[in-house]
Amino acid sequence: MPNSGTEHTVKAFDTDINELRGMVAEIGGRSEQAIAKAMKALEKHDLKLANQVVEEDKLIDDLERRIDDLTFQTIALRAPMADDLRELIATFKISGVVERIGDYAKNIAKRVPLITKSKKLGPISLLPSMSKVASELVRDSLEAFARRDADLAEEVSERDQVVDDFYTSIFRATITHMIENPKDIGEAAHLLFIAKNLERIGDHATNVAEMVYFAAKGEQMPERDRGENPTDIWNDAEAKE
């Protein structure tokens, strides 16, 4: 006769993990929307939309707290082991990384009121393309999570180099613009911070992919050679605003 208690625990765990997955999909969707809205606000200099991104970040923060609570509850009540525990921890960690992606989108939105000469700042023309690639990495990393697809996760990690290359190009072009147009230095610096936030979004999408790979295979993703980045003079403090 089957152990009804064990069967109940398994079903309860499945219910919890499915709920967590749904919440991660929601927090991911909201973070993607935040990136798109922040970039649209920048392009149109739409202060109302920029403020909306900042306000809606509170919903992303709330979702992360709910995921944290359910994760701790599931660990305490279901006592998952082996693969189940690995997946649960990966889900918990991924939600935190995706929440940070929302923070970077918020930081971009907060820069919008400070950039009034966007049409004169040549390097800004590269930002929409950079944002598109970064957003695709976020979307695909979350798709890999939903499908438990280690191959897609590895592909996301490899494609992050495109975002890094965009950042390098924008950095160099912006520094040149600053030298040639000293009056624009202040706004050009804000432009660099926006580019850096997009670069960090790509990095965080890669972090999600690495966690997906580990949850699926039980081993670390092979590390790609990123090389040295001489442009990386900005630290992660921007995401803490």
ChimeraX commands (.cxc) that place a marker at each C-alpha (Angstrom):
marker #1 position 0.00,0.00,0.00 radius 0.5
marker #1 position 1.51,3.37,-1.01 radius 0.5
marker #1 position 2.60,5.83,1.63 radius 0.5
marker #1 position -0.16,8.45,1.41 radius 0.5
marker #1 position 1.87,10.88,3.52 radius 0.5
marker #1 position 4.80,10.76,1.11 radius 0.5
marker #1 position 2.48,11.05,-1.89 radius 0.5
marker #1 position 0.83,14.10,-0.34 radius 0.5
marker #1 position 4.22,15.74,0.31 radius 0.5
marker #1 position 5.29,15.14,-3.30 radius 0.5
marker #1 position 2.07,16.65,-4.63 radius 0.5
marker #1 position 2.35,19.59,-2.26 radius 0.5
marker #1 position 5.93,20.21,-3.39 radius 0.5
marker #1 position 4.88,20.09,-7.05 radius 0.5
marker #1 position 2.16,22.63,-6.30 radius 0.5
marker #1 position 4.63,24.94,-4.57 radius 0.5
marker #1 position 7.31,24.72,-7.27 radius 0.5
marker #1 position 4.74,25.35,-10.00 radius 0.5
marker #1 position 3.50,28.42,-8.13 radius 0.5
marker #1 position 7.07,29.64,-7.74 radius 0.5
marker #1 position 7.73,29.14,-11.43 radius 0.5
marker #1 position 4.63,31.16,-12.27 radius 0.5
marker #1 position 5.80,33.98,-10.00 radius 0.5
marker #1 position 9.27,33.96,-11.55 radius 0.5
marker #1 position 7.65,34.19,-15.00 radius 0.5
marker #1 position 5.66,37.18,-13.76 radius 0.5
marker #1 position 8.64,38.97,-12.23 radius 0.5
marker #1 position 10.57,38.30,-15.43 radius 0.5
marker #1 position 7.78,39.71,-17.58 radius 0.5
marker #1 position 7.55,42.83,-15.45 radius 0.5
marker #1 position 11.32,43.35,-15.62 radius 0.5
marker #1 position 11.28,43.00,-19.40 radius 0.5
marker #1 position 8.47,45.54,-19.63 radius 0.5
marker #1 position 10.41,47.88,-17.36 radius 0.5
marker #1 position 13.40,47.81,-19.73 radius 0.5
marker #1 position 11.18,48.53,-22.75 radius 0.5
marker #1 position 9.34,51.37,-21.00 radius 0.5
marker #1 position 12.54,52.93,-19.66 radius 0.5
marker #1 position 14.11,52.97,-23.12 radius 0.5
marker #1 position 10.95,54.38,-24.69 radius 0.5
marker #1 position 10.88,57.08,-22.02 radius 0.5
marker #1 position 14.50,57.91,-22.87 radius 0.5
marker #1 position 13.84,58.02,-26.61 radius 0.5
marker #1 position 10.72,60.20,-26.25 radius 0.5
marker #1 position 11.95,62.10,-23.19 radius 0.5
marker #1 position 8.69,60.99,-21.57 radius 0.5
marker #1 position 9.01,61.93,-17.90 radius 0.5
marker #1 position 5.60,60.49,-17.02 radius 0.5
marker #1 position 6.53,57.09,-18.43 radius 0.5
marker #1 position 9.92,57.23,-16.71 radius 0.5
marker #1 position 8.22,57.87,-13.38 radius 0.5
marker #1 position 5.85,54.99,-14.06 radius 0.5
marker #1 position 8.82,52.63,-14.39 radius 0.5
marker #1 position 10.18,53.83,-11.04 radius 0.5
marker #1 position 6.82,53.33,-9.32 radius 0.5
marker #1 position 6.14,49.92,-10.87 radius 0.5
marker #1 position 9.49,48.65,-9.59 radius 0.5
marker #1 position 7.78,48.36,-6.21 radius 0.5
marker #1 position 5.59,45.59,-7.69 radius 0.5
marker #1 position 8.73,43.71,-8.74 radius 0.5
marker #1 position 10.17,44.09,-5.24 radius 0.5
marker #1 position 6.94,42.78,-3.74 radius 0.5
marker #1 position 6.97,39.75,-6.03 radius 0.5
marker #1 position 10.51,38.93,-4.97 radius 0.5
marker #1 position 9.49,39.04,-1.31 radius 0.5
marker #1 position 6.58,36.69,-2.00 radius 0.5
marker #1 position 8.92,34.28,-3.80 radius 0.5
marker #1 position 11.33,34.40,-0.86 radius 0.5
marker #1 position 8.53,33.63,1.60 radius 0.5
marker #1 position 7.17,30.70,-0.41 radius 0.5
marker #1 position 10.65,29.28,-0.96 radius 0.5
marker #1 position 11.45,29.28,2.76 radius 0.5
marker #1 position 8.03,27.83,3.53 radius 0.5
marker #1 position 8.51,25.04,0.98 radius 0.5
marker #1 position 11.93,24.13,2.34 radius 0.5
marker #1 position 10.61,24.06,5.90 radius 0.5
marker #1 position 7.43,22.06,5.20 radius 0.5
marker #1 position 8.44,19.77,2.30 radius 0.5
marker #1 position 12.11,19.08,3.14 radius 0.5
marker #1 position 13.08,18.62,-0.55 radius 0.5
marker #1 position 16.19,16.61,-1.37 radius 0.5
marker #1 position 18.66,16.23,-4.26 radius 0.5
marker #1 position 17.28,17.47,-7.61 radius 0.5
marker #1 position 14.19,19.03,-6.02 radius 0.5
marker #1 position 16.26,21.08,-3.60 radius 0.5
marker #1 position 18.63,22.15,-6.36 radius 0.5
marker #1 position 15.74,23.37,-8.49 radius 0.5
marker #1 position 14.15,25.17,-5.56 radius 0.5
marker #1 position 17.36,27.00,-4.67 radius 0.5
marker #1 position 17.93,27.91,-8.34 radius 0.5
marker #1 position 14.41,29.33,-8.55 radius 0.5
marker #1 position 14.99,31.38,-5.40 radius 0.5
marker #1 position 18.31,32.76,-6.66 radius 0.5
marker #1 position 16.95,33.50,-10.13 radius 0.5
marker #1 position 14.14,35.63,-8.69 radius 0.5
marker #1 position 16.72,37.78,-6.91 radius 0.5
marker #1 position 18.74,38.27,-10.08 radius 0.5
marker #1 position 15.65,39.18,-12.11 radius 0.5
marker #1 position 14.65,41.68,-9.43 radius 0.5
marker #1 position 18.02,43.35,-9.92 radius 0.5
marker #1 position 17.31,43.56,-13.66 radius 0.5
marker #1 position 14.21,45.54,-12.73 radius 0.5
marker #1 position 16.44,47.81,-10.63 radius 0.5
marker #1 position 18.66,48.52,-13.62 radius 0.5
marker #1 position 15.61,49.45,-15.71 radius 0.5
marker #1 position 14.50,51.75,-12.89 radius 0.5
marker #1 position 17.93,53.38,-12.84 radius 0.5
marker #1 position 17.69,54.04,-16.58 radius 0.5
marker #1 position 14.29,55.66,-16.06 radius 0.5
marker #1 position 15.68,57.86,-13.28 radius 0.5
marker #1 position 18.26,59.23,-15.72 radius 0.5
marker #1 position 15.66,60.33,-18.28 radius 0.5
marker #1 position 14.97,63.78,-16.76 radius 0.5
marker #1 position 18.72,64.46,-16.69 radius 0.5
marker #1 position 19.28,63.99,-20.43 radius 0.5
marker #1 position 17.78,66.89,-22.38 radius 0.5
marker #1 position 20.24,66.99,-25.29 radius 0.5
marker #1 position 19.71,63.43,-26.47 radius 0.5
marker #1 position 19.58,64.41,-30.13 radius 0.5
marker #1 position 23.03,65.99,-29.85 radius 0.5
marker #1 position 24.61,62.99,-28.14 radius 0.5
marker #1 position 25.64,60.77,-31.04 radius 0.5
marker #1 position 26.38,57.61,-29.03 radius 0.5
marker #1 position 22.78,57.53,-27.78 radius 0.5
marker #1 position 21.75,56.17,-31.20 radius 0.5
marker #1 position 23.33,52.80,-30.27 radius 0.5
marker #1 position 21.32,52.36,-27.08 radius 0.5
marker #1 position 18.07,51.00,-28.63 radius 0.5
marker #1 position 19.97,48.21,-30.39 radius 0.5
marker #1 position 21.93,47.42,-27.25 radius 0.5
marker #1 position 18.72,47.38,-25.23 radius 0.5
marker #1 position 17.07,45.03,-27.75 radius 0.5
marker #1 position 19.84,42.47,-27.41 radius 0.5
marker #1 position 19.91,42.75,-23.61 radius 0.5
marker #1 position 16.13,42.27,-23.43 radius 0.5
marker #1 position 16.33,39.23,-25.71 radius 0.5
marker #1 position 18.92,37.70,-23.37 radius 0.5
marker #1 position 16.59,38.23,-20.41 radius 0.5
marker #1 position 13.68,36.68,-22.29 radius 0.5
marker #1 position 15.69,33.70,-23.50 radius 0.5
marker #1 position 17.26,33.04,-20.09 radius 0.5
marker #1 position 13.77,32.89,-18.58 radius 0.5
marker #1 position 12.60,30.68,-21.44 radius 0.5
marker #1 position 15.52,28.36,-20.69 radius 0.5
marker #1 position 14.38,28.32,-17.06 radius 0.5
marker #1 position 10.78,27.50,-18.00 radius 0.5
marker #1 position 11.90,24.69,-20.34 radius 0.5
marker #1 position 14.82,23.49,-18.17 radius 0.5
marker #1 position 16.87,23.94,-21.34 radius 0.5
marker #1 position 20.60,23.83,-20.61 radius 0.5
marker #1 position 21.54,24.30,-24.28 radius 0.5
marker #1 position 19.55,27.54,-24.57 radius 0.5
marker #1 position 21.08,28.70,-21.29 radius 0.5
marker #1 position 24.58,28.17,-22.68 radius 0.5
marker #1 position 23.62,30.06,-25.85 radius 0.5
marker #1 position 22.48,33.04,-23.76 radius 0.5
marker #1 position 25.86,33.15,-22.05 radius 0.5
marker #1 position 27.67,33.17,-25.39 radius 0.5
marker #1 position 25.45,35.95,-26.84 radius 0.5
marker #1 position 26.18,38.27,-23.93 radius 0.5
marker #1 position 29.39,39.18,-25.75 radius 0.5
marker #1 position 27.25,41.21,-28.18 radius 0.5
marker #1 position 26.04,43.41,-25.31 radius 0.5
marker #1 position 29.60,43.80,-24.06 radius 0.5
marker #1 position 30.71,44.89,-27.54 radius 0.5
marker #1 position 27.92,47.48,-27.68 radius 0.5
marker #1 position 29.04,48.87,-24.34 radius 0.5
marker #1 position 32.65,49.14,-25.48 radius 0.5
marker #1 position 31.58,51.01,-28.63 radius 0.5
marker #1 position 29.32,53.39,-26.70 radius 0.5
marker #1 position 31.98,54.02,-24.09 radius 0.5
marker #1 position 34.61,54.95,-26.66 radius 0.5
marker #1 position 32.22,57.09,-28.71 radius 0.5
marker #1 position 30.98,58.91,-25.60 radius 0.5
marker #1 position 34.49,59.66,-24.34 radius 0.5
marker #1 position 35.32,61.09,-27.78 radius 0.5
marker #1 position 32.14,63.20,-27.67 radius 0.5
marker #1 position 33.08,64.50,-24.22 radius 0.5
marker #1 position 36.52,65.57,-25.43 radius 0.5
marker #1 position 35.07,67.34,-28.46 radius 0.5
marker #1 position 32.08,68.83,-26.61 radius 0.5
marker #1 position 33.08,69.71,-23.02 radius 0.5
marker #1 position 29.71,71.37,-22.35 radius 0.5
marker #1 position 27.99,67.99,-22.78 radius 0.5
marker #1 position 30.12,66.13,-20.25 radius 0.5
marker #1 position 27.42,66.01,-17.57 radius 0.5
marker #1 position 24.72,64.53,-19.80 radius 0.5
marker #1 position 27.20,62.27,-21.59 radius 0.5
marker #1 position 28.13,60.81,-18.20 radius 0.5
marker #1 position 24.47,59.95,-17.61 radius 0.5
marker #1 position 24.49,58.28,-21.01 radius 0.5
marker #1 position 27.41,56.14,-19.94 radius 0.5
marker #1 position 25.58,55.08,-16.79 radius 0.5
marker #1 position 22.59,54.04,-18.91 radius 0.5
marker #1 position 24.85,51.99,-21.18 radius 0.5
marker #1 position 26.44,50.41,-18.10 radius 0.5
marker #1 position 23.02,49.48,-16.73 radius 0.5
marker #1 position 22.19,47.74,-20.02 radius 0.5
marker #1 position 25.52,45.93,-19.90 radius 0.5
marker #1 position 24.72,44.75,-16.37 radius 0.5
marker #1 position 21.29,43.56,-17.52 radius 0.5
marker #1 position 23.09,41.33,-20.02 radius 0.5
marker #1 position 25.39,40.06,-17.27 radius 0.5
marker #1 position 22.44,39.26,-15.03 radius 0.5
marker #1 position 20.65,37.41,-17.84 radius 0.5
marker #1 position 23.82,35.33,-18.12 radius 0.5
marker #1 position 23.72,34.72,-14.36 radius 0.5
marker #1 position 20.17,33.37,-14.74 radius 0.5
marker #1 position 21.35,31.14,-17.58 radius 0.5
marker #1 position 24.18,29.77,-15.45 radius 0.5
marker #1 position 21.73,28.88,-12.67 radius 0.5
marker #1 position 19.41,27.19,-15.17 radius 0.5
marker #1 position 22.33,25.17,-16.50 radius 0.5
marker #1 position 23.32,24.09,-13.00 radius 0.5
marker #1 position 19.76,23.15,-12.04 radius 0.5
marker #1 position 19.40,21.09,-15.22 radius 0.5
marker #1 position 22.78,19.34,-15.22 radius 0.5
marker #1 position 24.05,19.53,-11.67 radius 0.5
marker #1 position 27.33,21.10,-12.79 radius 0.5
marker #1 position 28.66,24.58,-13.49 radius 0.5
marker #1 position 28.38,26.02,-16.98 radius 0.5
marker #1 position 31.79,26.17,-18.74 radius 0.5
marker #1 position 33.09,29.68,-18.26 radius 0.5
marker #1 position 33.54,31.72,-21.42 radius 0.5
marker #1 position 36.55,33.95,-21.91 radius 0.5
marker #1 position 35.36,37.52,-21.45 radius 0.5
marker #1 position 38.83,39.02,-21.81 radius 0.5
marker #1 position 39.77,42.29,-20.18 radius 0.5
marker #1 position 37.39,45.22,-20.39 radius 0.5
marker #1 position 39.32,48.50,-20.11 radius 0.5
marker #1 position 36.06,50.46,-20.15 radius 0.5
marker #1 position 34.73,49.02,-16.91 radius 0.5
marker #1 position 35.22,52.03,-14.63 radius 0.5
marker #1 position 31.70,52.04,-13.17 radius 0.5
marker #1 position 30.86,49.89,-10.17 radius 0.5
marker #1 position 27.62,48.16,-9.21 radius 0.5
marker #1 position 26.54,50.92,-6.84 radius 0.5
marker #1 position 24.21,52.28,-9.53 radius 0.5
marker #1 position 21.80,49.40,-8.99 radius 0.5
marker #1 position 21.38,50.31,-5.33 radius 0.5
marker #1 position 19.67,53.65,-6.00 radius 0.5
marker link #1:1,2 radius 0.2
marker link #1:2,3 radius 0.2
marker link #1:3,4 radius 0.2
marker link #1:4,5 radius 0.2
marker link #1:5,6 radius 0.2
marker link #1:6,7 radius 0.2
marker link #1:7,8 radius 0.2
marker link #1:8,9 radius 0.2
marker link #1:9,10 radius 0.2
marker link #1:10,11 radius 0.2
marker link #1:11,12 radius 0.2
marker link #1:12,13 radius 0.2
marker link #1:13,14 radius 0.2
marker link #1:14,15 radius 0.2
marker link #1:15,16 radius 0.2
marker link #1:16,17 radius 0.2
marker link #1:17,18 radius 0.2
marker link #1:18,19 radius 0.2
marker link #1:19,20 radius 0.2
marker link #1:20,21 radius 0.2
marker link #1:21,22 radius 0.2
marker link #1:22,23 radius 0.2
marker link #1:23,24 radius 0.2
marker link #1:24,25 radius 0.2
marker link #1:25,26 radius 0.2
marker link #1:26,27 radius 0.2
marker link #1:27,28 radius 0.2
marker link #1:28,29 radius 0.2
marker link #1:29,30 radius 0.2
marker link #1:30,31 radius 0.2
marker link #1:31,32 radius 0.2
marker link #1:32,33 radius 0.2
marker link #1:33,34 radius 0.2
marker link #1:34,35 radius 0.2
marker link #1:35,36 radius 0.2
marker link #1:36,37 radius 0.2
marker link #1:37,38 radius 0.2
marker link #1:38,39 radius 0.2
marker link #1:39,40 radius 0.2
marker link #1:40,41 radius 0.2
marker link #1:41,42 radius 0.2
marker link #1:42,43 radius 0.2
marker link #1:43,44 radius 0.2
marker link #1:44,45 radius 0.2
marker link #1:45,46 radius 0.2
marker link #1:46,47 radius 0.2
marker link #1:47,48 radius 0.2
marker link #1:48,49 radius 0.2
marker link #1:49,50 radius 0.2
marker link #1:50,51 radius 0.2
marker link #1:51,52 radius 0.2
marker link #1:52,53 radius 0.2
marker link #1:53,54 radius 0.2
marker link #1:54,55 radius 0.2
marker link #1:55,56 radius 0.2
marker link #1:56,57 radius 0.2
marker link #1:57,58 radius 0.2
marker link #1:58,59 radius 0.2
marker link #1:59,60 radius 0.2
marker link #1:60,61 radius 0.2
marker link #1:61,62 radius 0.2
marker link #1:62,63 radius 0.2
marker link #1:63,64 radius 0.2
marker link #1:64,65 radius 0.2
marker link #1:65,66 radius 0.2
marker link #1:66,67 radius 0.2
marker link #1:67,68 radius 0.2
marker link #1:68,69 radius 0.2
marker link #1:69,70 radius 0.2
marker link #1:70,71 radius 0.2
marker link #1:71,72 radius 0.2
marker link #1:72,73 radius 0.2
marker link #1:73,74 radius 0.2
marker link #1:74,75 radius 0.2
marker link #1:75,76 radius 0.2
marker link #1:76,77 radius 0.2
marker link #1:77,78 radius 0.2
marker link #1:78,79 radius 0.2
marker link #1:79,80 radius 0.2
marker link #1:80,81 radius 0.2
marker link #1:81,82 radius 0.2
marker link #1:82,83 radius 0.2
marker link #1:83,84 radius 0.2
marker link #1:84,85 radius 0.2
marker link #1:85,86 radius 0.2
marker link #1:86,87 radius 0.2
marker link #1:87,88 radius 0.2
marker link #1:88,89 radius 0.2
marker link #1:89,90 radius 0.2
marker link #1:90,91 radius 0.2
marker link #1:91,92 radius 0.2
marker link #1:92,93 radius 0.2
marker link #1:93,94 radius 0.2
marker link #1:94,95 radius 0.2
marker link #1:95,96 radius 0.2
marker link #1:96,97 radius 0.2
marker link #1:97,98 radius 0.2
marker link #1:98,99 radius 0.2
marker link #1:99,100 radius 0.2
marker link #1:100,101 radius 0.2
marker link #1:101,102 radius 0.2
marker link #1:102,103 radius 0.2
marker link #1:103,104 radius 0.2
marker link #1:104,105 radius 0.2
marker link #1:105,106 radius 0.2
marker link #1:106,107 radius 0.2
marker link #1:107,108 radius 0.2
marker link #1:108,109 radius 0.2
marker link #1:109,110 radius 0.2
marker link #1:110,111 radius 0.2
marker link #1:111,112 radius 0.2
marker link #1:112,113 radius 0.2
marker link #1:113,114 radius 0.2
marker link #1:114,115 radius 0.2
marker link #1:115,116 radius 0.2
marker link #1:116,117 radius 0.2
marker link #1:117,118 radius 0.2
marker link #1:118,119 radius 0.2
marker link #1:119,120 radius 0.2
marker link #1:120,121 radius 0.2
marker link #1:121,122 radius 0.2
marker link #1:122,123 radius 0.2
marker link #1:123,124 radius 0.2
marker link #1:124,125 radius 0.2
marker link #1:125,126 radius 0.2
marker link #1:126,127 radius 0.2
marker link #1:127,128 radius 0.2
marker link #1:128,129 radius 0.2
marker link #1:129,130 radius 0.2
marker link #1:130,131 radius 0.2
marker link #1:131,132 radius 0.2
marker link #1:132,133 radius 0.2
marker link #1:133,134 radius 0.2
marker link #1:134,135 radius 0.2
marker link #1:135,136 radius 0.2
marker link #1:136,137 radius 0.2
marker link #1:137,138 radius 0.2
marker link #1:138,139 radius 0.2
marker link #1:139,140 radius 0.2
marker link #1:140,141 radius 0.2
marker link #1:141,142 radius 0.2
marker link #1:142,143 radius 0.2
marker link #1:143,144 radius 0.2
marker link #1:144,145 radius 0.2
marker link #1:145,146 radius 0.2
marker link #1:146,147 radius 0.2
marker link #1:147,148 radius 0.2
marker link #1:148,149 radius 0.2
marker link #1:149,150 radius 0.2
marker link #1:150,151 radius 0.2
marker link #1:151,152 radius 0.2
marker link #1:152,153 radius 0.2
marker link #1:153,154 radius 0.2
marker link #1:154,155 radius 0.2
marker link #1:155,156 radius 0.2
marker link #1:156,157 radius 0.2
marker link #1:157,158 radius 0.2
marker link #1:158,159 radius 0.2
marker link #1:159,160 radius 0.2
marker link #1:160,161 radius 0.2
marker link #1:161,162 radius 0.2
marker link #1:162,163 radius 0.2
marker link #1:163,164 radius 0.2
marker link #1:164,165 radius 0.2
marker link #1:165,166 radius 0.2
marker link #1:166,167 radius 0.2
marker link #1:167,168 radius 0.2
marker link #1:168,169 radius 0.2
marker link #1:169,170 radius 0.2
marker link #1:170,171 radius 0.2
marker link #1:171,172 radius 0.2
marker link #1:172,173 radius 0.2
marker link #1:173,174 radius 0.2
marker link #1:174,175 radius 0.2
marker link #1:175,176 radius 0.2
marker link #1:176,177 radius 0.2
marker link #1:177,178 radius 0.2
marker link #1:178,179 radius 0.2
marker link #1:179,180 radius 0.2
marker link #1:180,181 radius 0.2
marker link #1:181,182 radius 0.2
marker link #1:182,183 radius 0.2
marker link #1:183,184 radius 0.2
marker link #1:184,185 radius 0.2
marker link #1:185,186 radius 0.2
marker link #1:186,187 radius 0.2
marker link #1:187,188 radius 0.2
marker link #1:188,189 radius 0.2
marker link #1:189,190 radius 0.2
marker link #1:190,191 radius 0.2
marker link #1:191,192 radius 0.2
marker link #1:192,193 radius 0.2
marker link #1:193,194 radius 0.2
marker link #1:194,195 radius 0.2
marker link #1:195,196 radius 0.2
marker link #1:196,197 radius 0.2
marker link #1:197,198 radius 0.2
marker link #1:198,199 radius 0.2
marker link #1:199,200 radius 0.2
marker link #1:200,201 radius 0.2
marker link #1:201,202 radius 0.2
marker link #1:202,203 radius 0.2
marker link #1:203,204 radius 0.2
marker link #1:204,205 radius 0.2
marker link #1:205,206 radius 0.2
marker link #1:206,207 radius 0.2
marker link #1:207,208 radius 0.2
marker link #1:208,209 radius 0.2
marker link #1:209,210 radius 0.2
marker link #1:210,211 radius 0.2
marker link #1:211,212 radius 0.2
marker link #1:212,213 radius 0.2
marker link #1:213,214 radius 0.2
marker link #1:214,215 radius 0.2
marker link #1:215,216 radius 0.2
marker link #1:216,217 radius 0.2
marker link #1:217,218 radius 0.2
marker link #1:218,219 radius 0.2
marker link #1:219,220 radius 0.2
marker link #1:220,221 radius 0.2
marker link #1:221,222 radius 0.2
marker link #1:222,223 radius 0.2
marker link #1:223,224 radius 0.2
marker link #1:224,225 radius 0.2
marker link #1:225,226 radius 0.2
marker link #1:226,227 radius 0.2
marker link #1:227,228 radius 0.2
marker link #1:228,229 radius 0.2
marker link #1:229,230 radius 0.2
marker link #1:230,231 radius 0.2
marker link #1:231,232 radius 0.2
marker link #1:232,233 radius 0.2
marker link #1:233,234 radius 0.2
marker link #1:234,235 radius 0.2
marker link #1:235,236 radius 0.2
marker link #1:236,237 radius 0.2
marker link #1:237,238 radius 0.2
marker link #1:238,239 radius 0.2
marker link #1:239,240 radius 0.2
marker link #1:240,241 radius 0.2
view
